[in-house]
Each structure stands twice: as C-alpha cells, then as structure tokens.
Amino acid sequence: MTDAAVSSPETDQTPESDPAERVFSKSVVISGIRCTLTYVIFPFVAPLIGITASVGAVAGILIGVVAVVFNVLSIRRFFAADHPYKWWASAMNLAVIVLLAVLFLVDSQTLLAG
C-alpha cells in the first residue's frame, strides 16, 4: 500500500465529515419535510382522516420555525468554517427562509380565517 492510498482524518474531506454541510443538509431535509406535509399530507390525506386545515397550519408554522433555525445555523456554520461554498449555501438558505416566511404568512391567514 502506498502513502497516497492511505487516508487520514485530516486529509479526508468528505461531505459527511464537514459540520457546515451536515447542518445545511439537515436544514434542507427539514424544509423538505415541511413542504411535503404542507402540500401533500395536510391538503389530501388529513381531510380523509378528519384533520382540519388549522391543525396543518399550526404544524406548518412549528416545522417552519425549526427549519428557519436550522437554515440560520447552516449559514453560521458555513461562514465559521470559511467553507468555499459559503456564499452559494447562504443564498440557498436565504431563499428557503424567504419561502418559509411566505408559507408562515399563508398558514397564519389560515388560522385567522378559520
């Protein structure tokens, strides 16, 4: 085995070992879960089992808040790590935060109307 084939923790930079990328992945997954719940489960499945729109709106707001927190943590981690893709990841996180803010407004209107 040559020295080039040996990998050490210091030189092995896989996405799984980068804390900034792990937080980014978590924030994207949470946002994806929120969107799946908002656009698939709550509008189509919830009424079939007798759950009202207000329950979906409350869950959407709660999950949205968690998603925003993880997005902010992701931005902070990318900058703290001085990651080469910190600006790209920040733009993605900010875009998700804007979309979550719009969904927050929609869910708030649903709660106020119902």
Beta strands, then each sheet from edge to edge (+ up, - down):
end
